[in-house]
Amino acid sequence: MSTDQPQSIAPEALPEVVTGFLAAHRAHDTATALGFLRPDATVTDDGRTYRGAPAIEAWLNRSAGEYTYTTELIGAQKADADHYVATHHLEGDFPGGVVDLHYRFRLGGGLIEELRIEP
């Protein structure tokens, strides 16, 4: 992540590539979600890192059916032109039942280069 101090922004000020990915992910639309990622992108979720489109596709498909939950975008931050954070509040049937997750995006070439999902 950038060393710049992130600044809060309105969620609608997130780049289209970020909001498009989040909408596709929420809708369990794997093909569309993959279109917002570089072919060599990495996603880190729950301590595991997935590299490249085939691994990320498997992660998206698995995570879509693992739990039932609701998600609400509750905040957004911008560190610089390539680093954004989208904070989501989730409630569902996963362990703990409630969590705020930070989706930390690094962009490159107009697409998502890296995504880290963490509390």
N, CA, C and O atoms as a printed pandas DataFrame, in Angstrom:
     atom_number atom_name residue_name chain_id  residue_number  x_coord  y_coord  z_coord
0              1         N          MET        A               1    0.847   -1.183    0.000
1              2        CA          MET        A               1    0.000    0.000    0.000
2              3         C          MET        A               1    0.892    1.245    0.000
3              4         O          MET        A               1    2.043    1.188    0.431
4              5         N          SER        A               2    0.387    2.304   -0.456
5              6        CA          SER        A               2    1.130    3.561   -0.509
6              7         C          SER        A               2    1.454    4.042    0.902
7              8         O          SER        A               2    0.758    3.702    1.859
8              9         N          THR        A               3    2.510    4.830    1.018
9             10        CA          THR        A               3    2.862    5.402    2.310
10            11         C          THR        A               3    2.087    6.677    2.589
11            12         O          THR        A               3    2.147    7.196    3.704
12            13         N          ASP        A               4    1.356    7.198    1.599
13            14        CA          ASP        A               4    0.545    8.391    1.818
14            15         C          ASP        A               4   -0.571    8.080    2.809
15            16         O          ASP        A               4   -1.068    6.956    2.865
16            17         N          GLN        A               5   -0.958    9.086    3.588
17            18        CA          GLN        A               5   -2.056    8.927    4.530
18            19         C          GLN        A               5   -3.367    8.887    3.743
19            20         O          GLN        A               5   -3.681    9.836    3.026
20            21         N          PRO        A               6   -4.141    7.791    3.869
21            22        CA          PRO        A               6   -5.407    7.717    3.131
22            23         C          PRO        A               6   -6.382    8.812    3.581
23            24         O          PRO        A               6   -6.415    9.193    4.751
24            25         N          GLN        A               7   -7.164    9.301    2.634
25            26        CA          GLN        A               7   -8.178   10.303    2.921
26            27         C          GLN        A               7   -9.540    9.706    2.652
27            28         O          GLN        A               7   -9.726    9.001    1.660
28            29         N          SER        A               8  -10.504    9.982    3.530
29            30        CA          SER        A               8  -11.868    9.513    3.316
30            31         C          SER        A               8  -12.440   10.195    2.083
31            32         O          SER        A               8  -12.247   11.389    1.858
32            33         N          ILE        A               9  -13.153    9.396    1.293
33            34        CA          ILE        A               9  -13.842    9.912    0.111
34            35         C          ILE        A               9  -15.255    9.338    0.109
35            36         O          ILE        A               9  -15.536    8.367    0.811
36            37         N          ALA        A              10  -16.121    9.926   -0.664
37            38        CA          ALA        A              10  -17.467    9.372   -0.830
38            39         C          ALA        A              10  -17.355    8.057   -1.596
39            40         O          ALA        A              10  -16.577    7.968   -2.546
40            41         N          PRO        A              11  -18.109    7.040   -1.207
41            42        CA          PRO        A              11  -18.026    5.763   -1.925
42            43         C          PRO        A              11  -18.221    5.898   -3.435
43            44         O          PRO        A              11  -17.616    5.154   -4.206
44            45         N          GLU        A              12  -19.053    6.831   -3.855
45            46        CA          GLU        A              12  -19.269    7.009   -5.295
46            47         C          GLU        A              12  -18.057    7.621   -5.990
47            48         O          GLU        A              12  -18.021    7.674   -7.219
48            49         N          ALA        A              13  -17.059    8.085   -5.228
49            50        CA          ALA        A              13  -15.833    8.624   -5.803
50            51         C          ALA        A              13  -14.789    7.534   -6.060
51            52         O          ALA        A              13  -13.728    7.812   -6.619
52            53         N          LEU        A              14  -15.087    6.290   -5.651
53            54        CA          LEU        A              14  -14.175    5.192   -5.973
54            55         C          LEU        A              14  -14.105    5.024   -7.489
55            56         O          LEU        A              14  -15.095    5.277   -8.174
56            57         N          PRO        A              15  -12.968    4.607   -8.026
57            58        CA          PRO        A              15  -12.863    4.406   -9.477
58            59         C          PRO        A              15  -13.851    3.344   -9.963
59            60         O          PRO        A              15  -14.212    2.422   -9.232
60            61         N          GLU        A              16  -14.269    3.498  -11.197
61            62        CA          GLU        A              16  -15.238    2.571  -11.794
62            63         C          GLU        A              16  -14.751    1.123  -11.766
63            64         O          GLU        A              16  -15.554    0.204  -11.599
64            65         N          VAL        A              17  -13.453    0.915  -11.925
65            66        CA          VAL        A              17  -12.920   -0.441  -11.910
66            67         C          VAL        A              17  -13.141   -1.088  -10.532
67            68         O          VAL        A              17  -13.372   -2.294  -10.447
68            69         N          VAL        A              18  -13.072   -0.302   -9.468
69            70        CA          VAL        A              18  -13.304   -0.806   -8.110
70            71         C          VAL        A              18  -14.789   -1.058   -7.892
71            72         O          VAL        A              18  -15.173   -2.136   -7.437
72            73         N          THR        A              19  -15.626   -0.078   -8.212
73            74        CA          THR        A              19  -17.064   -0.252   -7.983
74            75         C          THR        A              19  -17.636   -1.347   -8.880
75            76         O          THR        A              19  -18.535   -2.080   -8.469
76            77         N          GLY        A              20  -17.124   -1.458  -10.090
77            78        CA          GLY        A              20  -17.575   -2.518  -10.993
78            79         C          GLY        A              20  -17.219   -3.897  -10.463
79            80         O          GLY        A              20  -18.040   -4.814  -10.498
80            81         N          PHE        A              21  -15.980   -4.045   -9.967
81            82        CA          PHE        A              21  -15.573   -5.318   -9.388
82            83         C          PHE        A              21  -16.437   -5.655   -8.181
83            84         O          PHE        A              21  -16.922   -6.779   -8.057
84            85         N          LEU        A              22  -16.632   -4.683   -7.288
85            86        CA          LEU        A              22  -17.419   -4.935   -6.083
86            87         C          LEU        A              22  -18.851   -5.335   -6.418
87            88         O          LEU        A              22  -19.407   -6.237   -5.790
88            89         N          ALA        A              23  -19.447   -4.673   -7.398
89            90        CA          ALA        A              23  -20.819   -5.013   -7.799
90            91         C          ALA        A              23  -20.876   -6.418   -8.383
91            92         O          ALA        A              23  -21.785   -7.184   -8.062
92            93         N          ALA        A              24  -19.925   -6.763   -9.229
93            94        CA          ALA        A              24  -19.897   -8.103   -9.829
94            95         C          ALA        A              24  -19.648   -9.168   -8.762
95            96         O          ALA        A              24  -20.269  -10.230   -8.785
96            97         N          HIS        A              25  -18.752   -8.886   -7.841
97            98        CA          HIS        A              25  -18.455   -9.825   -6.750
98            99         C          HIS        A              25  -19.707  -10.052   -5.896
99           100         O          HIS        A              25  -20.033  -11.186   -5.546
100          101         N          ARG        A              26  -20.395   -8.966   -5.568
101          102        CA          ARG        A              26  -21.622   -9.042   -4.758
102          103         C          ARG        A              26  -22.711   -9.827   -5.489
103          104         O          ARG        A              26  -23.500  -10.529   -4.855
104          105         N          ALA        A              27  -22.758   -9.713   -6.818
105          106        CA          ALA        A              27  -23.770  -10.404   -7.632
106          107         C          ALA        A              27  -23.349  -11.822   -8.008
107          108         O          ALA        A              27  -24.084  -12.527   -8.700
108          109         N          HIS        A              28  -22.160  -12.243   -7.551
109          110        CA          HIS        A              28  -21.620  -13.571   -7.878
110          111         C          HIS        A              28  -21.446  -13.743   -9.385
111          112         O          HIS        A              28  -21.641  -14.834   -9.920
112          113         N          ASP        A              29  -21.076  -12.652  -10.067
113          114        CA          ASP        A              29  -20.847  -12.656  -11.513
114          115         C          ASP        A              29  -19.336  -12.747  -11.745
115          116         O          ASP        A              29  -18.655  -11.740  -11.942
116          117         N          THR        A              30  -18.842  -13.974  -11.715
117          118        CA          THR        A              30  -17.403  -14.216  -11.783
118          119         C          THR        A              30  -16.780  -13.671  -13.062
119          120         O          THR        A              30  -15.727  -13.036  -13.014
120          121         N          ALA        A              31  -17.413  -13.910  -14.199
121          122        CA          ALA        A              31  -16.838  -13.474  -15.479
122          123         C          ALA        A              31  -16.660  -11.964  -15.517
123          124         O          ALA        A              31  -15.620  -11.472  -15.956
124          125         N          THR        A              32  -17.664  -11.226  -15.062
125          126        CA          THR        A              32  -17.563   -9.766  -15.054
126          127         C          THR        A              32  -16.510   -9.309  -14.053
127          128         O          THR        A              32  -15.723   -8.412  -14.353
128          129         N          ALA        A              33  -16.485   -9.915  -12.866
129          130        CA          ALA        A              33  -15.496   -9.546  -11.851
130          131         C          ALA        A              33  -14.085   -9.731  -12.389
131          132         O          ALA        A              33  -13.232   -8.867  -12.187
132          133         N          LEU        A              34  -13.825  -10.838  -13.070
133          134        CA          LEU        A              34  -12.496  -11.097  -13.623
134          135         C          LEU        A              34  -12.091  -10.040  -14.646
135          136         O          LEU        A              34  -10.904   -9.748  -14.794
136          137         N          GLY        A              35  -13.056   -9.470  -15.347
137          138        CA          GLY        A              35  -12.769   -8.445  -16.344
138          139         C          GLY        A              35  -12.190   -7.167  -15.770
139          140         O          GLY        A              35  -11.618   -6.360  -16.502
140          141         N          PHE        A              36  -12.335   -6.974  -14.458
141          142        CA          PHE        A              36  -11.786   -5.786  -13.805
142          143         C          PHE        A              36  -10.388   -6.023  -13.239
143          144         O          PHE        A              36   -9.776   -5.109  -12.687
144          145         N          LEU        A              37   -9.884   -7.252  -13.379
145          146        CA          LEU        A              37   -8.585   -7.631  -12.833
146          147         C          LEU        A              37   -7.558   -7.833  -13.935
147          148         O          LEU        A              37   -7.886   -8.316  -15.019
148          149         N          ARG        A              38   -6.309   -7.460  -13.654
149          150        CA          ARG        A              38   -5.233   -7.789  -14.584
150          151         C          ARG        A              38   -5.084   -9.306  -14.622
151          152         O          ARG        A              38   -5.364   -9.968  -13.623
152          153         N          PRO        A              39   -4.655   -9.867  -15.731
153          154        CA          PRO        A              39   -4.482  -11.327  -15.805
154          155         C          PRO        A              39   -3.502  -11.872  -14.764
155          156         O          PRO        A              39   -3.614  -13.024  -14.345
156          157         N          ASP        A              40   -2.540  -11.041  -14.349
157          158        CA          ASP        A              40   -1.548  -11.468  -13.360
158          159         C          ASP        A              40   -1.850  -10.921  -11.957
159          160         O          ASP        A              40   -0.957  -10.860  -11.111
160          161         N          ALA        A              41   -3.089  -10.531  -11.713
161          162        CA          ALA        A              41   -3.475   -9.947  -10.428
162          163         C          ALA        A              41   -3.316  -10.947   -9.289
163          164         O          ALA        A              41   -3.250  -12.158   -9.499
164          165         N          THR        A              42   -3.255  -10.397   -8.067
165          166        CA          THR        A              42   -3.276  -11.233   -6.873
166          167         C          THR        A              42   -4.414  -10.775   -5.971
167          168         O          THR        A              42   -4.714   -9.586   -5.873
168          169         N          VAL        A              43   -5.039  -11.749   -5.315
169          170        CA          VAL        A              43   -6.070  -11.484   -4.312
170          171         C          VAL        A              43   -5.653  -12.228   -3.053
171          172         O          VAL        A              43   -5.340  -13.417   -3.099
172          173         N          THR        A              44   -5.651  -11.523   -1.930
173          174        CA          THR        A              44   -5.382  -12.148   -0.639
174          175         C          THR        A              44   -6.634  -12.014    0.205
175          176         O          THR        A              44   -7.116  -10.909    0.452
176          177         N          ASP        A              45   -7.159  -13.154    0.647
177          178        CA          ASP        A              45   -8.376  -13.197    1.453
178          179         C          ASP        A              45   -8.216  -14.304    2.486
179          180         O          ASP        A              45   -7.792  -15.414    2.165
180          181         N          ASP        A              46   -8.556  -13.991    3.714
181          182        CA          ASP        A              46   -8.519  -14.971    4.790
182          183         C          ASP        A              46   -7.140  -15.625    4.908
183          184         O          ASP        A              46   -7.024  -16.816    5.197
184          185         N          GLY        A              47   -6.089  -14.812    4.674
185          186        CA          GLY        A              47   -4.728  -15.294    4.823
186          187         C          GLY        A              47   -4.176  -16.096    3.657
187          188         O          GLY        A              47   -3.038  -16.560    3.716
188          189         N          ARG        A              48   -4.950  -16.266    2.611
189          190        CA          ARG        A              48   -4.489  -17.016    1.436
190          191         C          ARG        A              48   -4.392  -16.083    0.238
191          192         O          ARG        A              48   -5.237  -15.209    0.042
192          193         N          THR        A              49   -3.345  -16.285   -0.560
193          194        CA          THR        A              49   -3.143  -15.459   -1.738
194          195         C          THR        A              49   -3.408  -16.276   -2.996
195          196         O          THR        A              49   -2.941  -17.407   -3.128
196          197         N          TYR        A              50   -4.162  -15.687   -3.915
197          198        CA          TYR        A              50   -4.520  -16.306   -5.191
198          199         C          TYR        A              50   -3.884  -15.461   -6.287
199          200         O          TYR        A              50   -4.104  -14.252   -6.351
200          201         N          ARG        A              51   -3.086  -16.105   -7.161
201          202        CA          ARG        A              51   -2.358  -15.387   -8.214
202          203         C          ARG        A              51   -2.857  -15.818   -9.587
203          204         O          ARG        A              51   -2.944  -17.008   -9.888
204          205         N          GLY        A              52   -3.180  -14.838  -10.405
205          206        CA          GLY        A              52   -3.593  -15.107  -11.774
206          207         C          GLY        A              52   -5.073  -15.441  -11.886
207          208         O          GLY        A              52   -5.727  -15.833  -10.919
208          209         N          ALA        A              53   -5.571  -15.270  -13.101
209          210        CA          ALA        A              53   -7.006  -15.423  -13.356
210          211         C          ALA        A              53   -7.571  -16.789  -12.958
211          212         O          ALA        A              53   -8.630  -16.820  -12.332
212          213         N          PRO        A              54   -6.930  -17.928  -13.283
213          214        CA          PRO        A              54   -7.520  -19.214  -12.908
214          215         C          PRO        A              54   -7.683  -19.379  -11.392
215          216         O          PRO        A              54   -8.718  -19.865  -10.937
216          217         N          ALA        A              55   -6.688  -18.987  -10.617
217          218        CA          ALA        A              55   -6.776  -19.114   -9.156
218          219         C          ALA        A              55   -7.813  -18.155   -8.590
219          220         O          ALA        A              55   -8.552  -18.511   -7.672
220          221         N          ILE        A              56   -7.873  -16.949   -9.125
221          222        CA          ILE        A              56   -8.849  -15.968   -8.640
222          223         C          ILE        A              56  -10.259  -16.402   -9.029
223          224         O          ILE        A              56  -11.195  -16.230   -8.248
224          225         N          GLU        A              57  -10.418  -16.958  -10.215
225          226        CA          GLU        A              57  -11.736  -17.459  -10.625
226          227         C          GLU        A              57  -12.215  -18.549   -9.667
227          228         O          GLU        A              57  -13.379  -18.550   -9.264
228          229         N          ALA        A              58  -11.334  -19.470   -9.301
229          230        CA          ALA        A              58  -11.703  -20.529   -8.358
230          231         C          ALA        A              58  -12.075  -19.930   -7.005
231          232         O          ALA        A              58  -13.036  -20.376   -6.379
232          233         N          TRP        A              59  -11.328  -18.925   -6.546
233          234        CA          TRP        A              59  -11.644  -18.254   -5.286
234          235         C          TRP        A              59  -13.009  -17.572   -5.354
235          236         O          TRP        A              59  -13.812  -17.700   -4.431
236          237         N          LEU        A              60  -13.274  -16.848   -6.442
237          238        CA          LEU        A              60  -14.567  -16.174   -6.593
238          239         C          LEU        A              60  -15.721  -17.184   -6.576
239          240         O          LEU        A              60  -16.730  -16.963   -5.907
240          241         N          ASN        A              61  -15.571  -18.271   -7.301
241          242        CA          ASN        A              61  -16.629  -19.280   -7.352
242          243         C          ASN        A              61  -16.843  -19.938   -5.993
243          244         O          ASN        A              61  -17.982  -20.185   -5.595
244          245         N          ARG        A              62  -15.759  -20.221   -5.283
245          246        CA          ARG        A              62  -15.876  -20.847   -3.969
246          247         C          ARG        A              62  -16.494  -19.885   -2.958
247          248         O          ARG        A              62  -17.392  -20.265   -2.206
248          249         N          SER        A              63  -16.017  -18.648   -2.939
249          250        CA          SER        A              63  -16.497  -17.693   -1.939
250          251         C          SER        A              63  -17.957  -17.321   -2.164
251          252         O          SER        A              63  -18.647  -16.924   -1.225
252          253         N          ALA        A              64  -18.431  -17.445   -3.397
253          254        CA          ALA        A              64  -19.823  -17.101   -3.699
254          255         C          ALA        A              64  -20.804  -18.028   -3.003
255          256         O          ALA        A              64  -21.907  -17.599   -2.665
256          257         N          GLY        A              65  -20.441  -19.279   -2.779
257          258        CA          GLY        A              65  -21.376  -20.215   -2.192
258          259         C          GLY        A              65  -21.039  -20.666   -0.791
259          260         O          GLY        A              65  -21.755  -21.479   -0.206
260          261         N          GLU        A              66  -19.944  -20.140   -0.241
261          262        CA          GLU        A              66  -19.478  -20.616    1.061
262          263         C          GLU        A              66  -20.415  -20.214    2.206
263          264         O          GLU        A              66  -20.726  -21.032    3.072
264          265         N          TYR        A              67  -20.861  -18.962    2.208
265          266        CA          TYR        A              67  -21.738  -18.449    3.270
266          267         C          TYR        A              67  -22.819  -17.574    2.661
267          268         O          TYR        A              67  -22.705  -17.113    1.525
268          269         N          THR        A              68  -23.865  -17.358    3.436
269          270        CA          THR        A              68  -24.917  -16.415    3.060
270          271         C          THR        A              68  -24.745  -15.183    3.940
271          272         O          THR        A              68  -24.647  -15.294    5.162
272          273         N          TYR        A              69  -24.709  -14.006    3.313
273          274        CA          TYR        A              69  -24.485  -12.794    4.086
274          275         C          TYR        A              69  -25.004  -11.580    3.328
275          276         O          TYR        A              69  -25.229  -11.621    2.119
276          277         N          THR        A              70  -25.184  -10.505    4.076
277          278        CA          THR        A              70  -25.488   -9.216    3.468
278          279         C          THR        A              70  -24.227   -8.364    3.582
279          280         O          THR        A              70  -23.412   -8.555    4.484
280          281         N          THR        A              71  -24.083   -7.438    2.669
281          282        CA          THR        A              71  -22.921   -6.563    2.689
282          283         C          THR        A              71  -23.359   -5.138    2.391
283          284         O          THR        A              71  -24.213   -4.896    1.539
284          285         N          GLU        A              72  -22.753   -4.199    3.115
285          286        CA          GLU        A              72  -23.055   -2.788    2.919
286          287         C          GLU        A              72  -21.744   -2.012    2.873
287          288         O          GLU        A              72  -20.911   -2.137    3.771
288          289         N          LEU        A              73  -21.564   -1.217    1.832
289          290        CA          LEU        A              73  -20.390   -0.349    1.708
290          291         C          LEU        A              73  -20.557    0.795    2.699
291          292         O          LEU        A              73  -21.464    1.615    2.558
292          293         N          ILE        A              74  -19.681    0.851    3.704
293          294        CA          ILE        A              74  -19.839    1.851    4.767
294          295         C          ILE        A              74  -18.754    2.929    4.748
295          296         O          ILE        A              74  -18.823    3.884    5.522
296          297         N          GLY        A              75  -17.758    2.788    3.876
297          298        CA          GLY        A              75  -16.720    3.806    3.818
298          299         C          GLY        A              75  -15.768    3.583    2.665
299          300         O          GLY        A              75  -15.680    2.487    2.112
300          301         N          ALA        A              76  -15.056    4.642    2.310
301          302        CA          ALA        A              76  -14.075    4.560    1.228
302          303         C          ALA        A              76  -12.938    5.522    1.525
303          304         O          ALA        A              76  -13.130    6.585    2.117
304          305         N          GLN        A              77  -11.750    5.119    1.097
305          306        CA          GLN        A              77  -10.568    5.951    1.271
306          307         C          GLN        A              77   -9.718    5.913    0.003
307          308         O          GLN        A              77   -9.746    4.951   -0.765
308          309         N          LYS        A              78   -8.965    6.986   -0.185
309          310        CA          LYS        A              78   -8.016    7.076   -1.292
310          311         C          LYS        A              78   -6.668    7.458   -0.708
311          312         O          LYS        A              78   -6.557    8.453    0.007
312          313         N          ALA        A              79   -5.633    6.663   -1.013
313          314        CA          ALA        A              79   -4.276    7.007   -0.582
314          315         C          ALA        A              79   -3.556    7.782   -1.671
315          316         O          ALA        A              79   -2.850    8.751   -1.390
316          317         N          ASP        A              80   -3.739    7.350   -2.927
317          318        CA          ASP        A              80   -3.185    8.034   -4.088
318          319         C          ASP        A              80   -3.961    7.534   -5.302
319          320         O          ASP        A              80   -4.972    6.848   -5.147
320          321         N          ALA        A              81   -3.506    7.864   -6.500
321          322        CA          ALA        A              81   -4.266    7.528   -7.709
322          323         C          ALA        A              81   -4.411    6.030   -7.941
323          324         O          ALA        A              81   -5.270    5.610   -8.716
324          325         N          ASP        A              82   -3.582    5.212   -7.281
325          326        CA          ASP        A              82   -3.626    3.766   -7.507
326          327         C          ASP        A              82   -4.010    2.945   -6.285
327          328         O          ASP        A              82   -4.084    1.721   -6.387
328          329         N          HIS        A              83   -4.259    3.562   -5.135
329          330        CA          HIS        A              83   -4.535    2.831   -3.900
330          331         C          HIS        A              83   -5.830    3.319   -3.259
331          332         O          HIS        A              83   -5.970    4.493   -2.917
332          333         N          TYR        A              84   -6.775    2.388   -3.105
333          334        CA          TYR        A              84   -8.090    2.689   -2.550
334          335         C          TYR        A              84   -8.492    1.621   -1.552
335          336         O          TYR        A              84   -8.054    0.474   -1.635
336          337         N          VAL        A              85   -9.336    2.019   -0.599
337          338        CA          VAL        A              85   -9.889    1.081    0.365
338          339         C          VAL        A              85  -11.406    1.251    0.362
339          340         O          VAL        A              85  -11.919    2.365    0.468
340          341         N          ALA        A              86  -12.111    0.135    0.238
341          342        CA          ALA        A              86  -13.573    0.117    0.356
342          343         C          ALA        A              86  -13.901   -0.735    1.581
343          344         O          ALA        A              86  -13.545   -1.912    1.639
344          345         N          THR        A              87  -14.576   -0.139    2.552
345          346        CA          THR        A              87  -14.905   -0.851    3.784
346          347         C          THR        A              87  -16.354   -1.320    3.721
347          348         O          THR        A              87  -17.272   -0.538    3.473
348          349         N          HIS        A              88  -16.532   -2.627    3.955
349          350        CA          HIS        A              88  -17.851   -3.243    3.908
350          351         C          HIS        A              88  -18.215   -3.825    5.266
351          352         O          HIS        A              88  -17.373   -4.397    5.958
352          353         N          HIS        A              89  -19.467   -3.673    5.629
353          354        CA          HIS        A              89  -20.014   -4.302    6.838
354          355         C          HIS        A              89  -20.774   -5.539    6.380
355          356         O          HIS        A              89  -21.700   -5.445    5.575
356          357         N          LEU        A              90  -20.377   -6.704    6.898
357          358        CA          LEU        A              90  -21.017   -7.967    6.531
358          359         C          LEU        A              90  -21.717   -8.563    7.744
359          360         O          LEU        A              90  -21.205   -8.510    8.862
360          361         N          GLU        A              91  -22.896   -9.132    7.505
361          362        CA          GLU        A              91  -23.627   -9.894    8.508
362          363         C          GLU        A              91  -24.125  -11.154    7.831
363          364         O          GLU        A              91  -24.691  -11.104    6.738
364          365         N          GLY        A              92  -23.906  -12.310    8.503
365          366        CA          GLY        A              92  -24.350  -13.551    7.886
366          367         C          GLY        A              92  -24.079  -14.768    8.731
367          368         O          GLY        A              92  -23.898  -14.675    9.945
368          369         N          ASP        A              93  -24.053  -15.929    8.067
369          370        CA          ASP        A              93  -23.906  -17.206    8.766
370          371         C          ASP        A              93  -22.458  -17.701    8.807
371          372         O          ASP        A              93  -22.226  -18.895    8.992
372          373         N          PHE        A              94  -21.497  -16.817    8.638
373          374        CA          PHE        A              94  -20.076  -17.167    8.742
374          375         C          PHE        A              94  -19.667  -17.087   10.220
375          376         O          PHE        A              94  -20.379  -16.485   11.024
376          377         N          PRO        A              95  -18.531  -17.687   10.583
377          378        CA          PRO        A              95  -18.091  -17.643   11.978
378          379         C          PRO        A              95  -18.001  -16.203   12.489
379          380         O          PRO        A              95  -17.373  -15.357   11.852
380          381         N          GLY        A              96  -18.615  -15.929   13.614
381          382        CA          GLY        A              96  -18.648  -14.581   14.185
382          383         C          GLY        A              96  -19.883  -13.806   13.779
383          384         O          GLY        A              96  -20.366  -12.979   14.552
384          385         N          GLY        A              97  -20.411  -14.051   12.579
385          386        CA          GLY        A              97  -21.669  -13.467   12.130
386          387         C          GLY        A              97  -21.649  -12.016   11.695
387          388         O          GLY        A              97  -22.516  -11.601   10.926
388          389         N          VAL        A              98  -20.681  -11.224   12.165
389          390        CA          VAL        A              98  -20.606   -9.797   11.825
390          391         C          VAL        A              98  -19.132   -9.413   11.690
391          392         O          VAL        A              98  -18.305   -9.799   12.516
392          393         N          VAL        A              99  -18.815   -8.658   10.657
393          394        CA          VAL        A              99  -17.430   -8.187   10.485
394          395         C          VAL        A              99  -17.419   -6.986    9.548
395          396         O          VAL        A              99  -18.239   -6.883    8.635
396          397         N          ASP        A             100  -16.480   -6.086    9.790
397          398        CA          ASP        A             100  -16.183   -5.010    8.844
398          399         C          ASP        A             100  -14.907   -5.408    8.132
399          400         O          ASP        A             100  -13.878   -5.629    8.772
400          401         N          LEU        A             101  -14.965   -5.503    6.803
401          402        CA          LEU        A             101  -13.817   -5.899    6.006
402          403         C          LEU        A             101  -13.334   -4.724    5.164
403          404         O          LEU        A             101  -14.127   -3.960    4.614
404          405         N          HIS        A             102  -12.022   -4.603    5.080
405          406        CA          HIS        A             102  -11.389   -3.569    4.262
406          407         C          HIS        A             102  -10.881   -4.231    2.981
407          408         O          HIS        A             102  -10.026   -5.115    3.023
408          409         N          TYR        A             103  -11.408   -3.800    1.867
409          410        CA          TYR        A             103  -10.973   -4.267    0.555
410          411         C          TYR        A             103   -9.931   -3.257    0.075
411          412         O          TYR        A             103  -10.277   -2.147   -0.329
412          413         N          ARG        A             104   -8.667   -3.642    0.120
413          414        CA          ARG        A             104   -7.554   -2.739   -0.222
414          415         C          ARG        A             104   -7.114   -3.010   -1.665
415          416         O          ARG        A             104   -6.580   -4.073   -1.981
416          417         N          PHE        A             105   -7.351   -2.033   -2.518
417          418        CA          PHE        A             105   -7.078   -2.172   -3.949
418          419         C          PHE        A             105   -5.807   -1.434   -4.340
419          420         O          PHE        A             105   -5.555   -0.315   -3.894
420          421         N          ARG        A             106   -5.011   -2.085   -5.185
421          422        CA          ARG        A             106   -3.902   -1.419   -5.885
422          423         C          ARG        A             106   -4.200   -1.561   -7.365
423          424         O          ARG        A             106   -4.365   -2.671   -7.872
424          425         N          LEU        A             107   -4.269   -0.428   -8.058
425          426        CA          LEU        A             107   -4.589   -0.418   -9.477
426          427         C          LEU        A             107   -3.325   -0.312  -10.307
427          428         O          LEU        A             107   -2.301    0.191   -9.846
428          429         N          GLY        A             108   -3.410   -0.790  -11.527
429          430        CA          GLY        A             108   -2.306   -0.679  -12.468
430          431         C          GLY        A             108   -2.828   -0.851  -13.882
431          432         O          GLY        A             108   -3.531   -1.819  -14.170
432          433         N          GLY        A             109   -2.498    0.063  -14.753
433          434        CA          GLY        A             109   -2.937   -0.036  -16.138
434          435         C          GLY        A             109   -4.447   -0.002  -16.293
435          436         O          GLY        A             109   -4.992   -0.596  -17.223
436          437         N          GLY        A             110   -5.128    0.692  -15.383
437          438        CA          GLY        A             110   -6.577    0.823  -15.466
438          439         C          GLY        A             110   -7.351   -0.376  -14.928
439          440         O          GLY        A             110   -8.579   -0.406  -15.003
440          441         N          LEU        A             111   -6.638   -1.365  -14.385
441          442        CA          LEU        A             111   -7.283   -2.560  -13.832
442          443         C          LEU        A             111   -6.778   -2.797  -12.408
443          444         O          LEU        A             111   -5.843   -2.139  -11.951
444          445         N          ILE        A             112   -7.402   -3.733  -11.725
445          446        CA          ILE        A             112   -6.988   -4.088  -10.370
446          447         C          ILE        A             112   -5.776   -5.009  -10.464
447          448         O          ILE        A             112   -5.822   -6.062  -11.101
448          449         N          GLU        A             113   -4.709   -4.596   -9.824
449          450        CA          GLU        A             113   -3.457   -5.352   -9.816
450          451         C          GLU        A             113   -3.375   -6.237   -8.565
451          452         O          GLU        A             113   -2.880   -7.363   -8.605
452          453         N          GLU        A             114   -3.877   -5.685   -7.455
453          454        CA          GLU        A             114   -3.838   -6.417   -6.187
454          455         C          GLU        A             114   -5.056   -6.047   -5.352
455          456         O          GLU        A             114   -5.479   -4.892   -5.315
456          457         N          LEU        A             115   -5.604   -7.051   -4.688
457          458        CA          LEU        A             115   -6.700   -6.845   -3.744
458          459         C          LEU        A             115   -6.373   -7.619   -2.480
459          460         O          LEU        A             115   -6.113   -8.821   -2.528
460          461         N          ARG        A             116   -6.387   -6.930   -1.353
461          462        CA          ARG        A             116   -6.230   -7.567   -0.056
462          463         C          ARG        A             116   -7.496   -7.331    0.740
463          464         O          ARG        A             116   -7.911   -6.186    0.919
464          465         N          ILE        A             117   -8.119   -8.400    1.224
465          466        CA          ILE        A             117   -9.338   -8.306    2.018
466          467         C          ILE        A             117   -8.966   -8.706    3.442
467          468         O          ILE        A             117   -8.499   -9.817    3.693
468          469         N          GLU        A             118   -9.187   -7.761    4.380
469          470        CA          GLU        A             118   -8.810   -8.019    5.753
470          471         C          GLU        A             118   -9.668   -7.194    6.712
471          472         O          GLU        A             118  -10.204   -6.148    6.344
472          473         N          PRO        A             119   -9.790   -7.689    7.957
473          474        CA          PRO        A             119  -10.566   -6.920    8.964
474          475         C          PRO        A             119   -9.908   -5.586    9.263
475          476         O          PRO        A             119  -10.416   -4.816   10.078
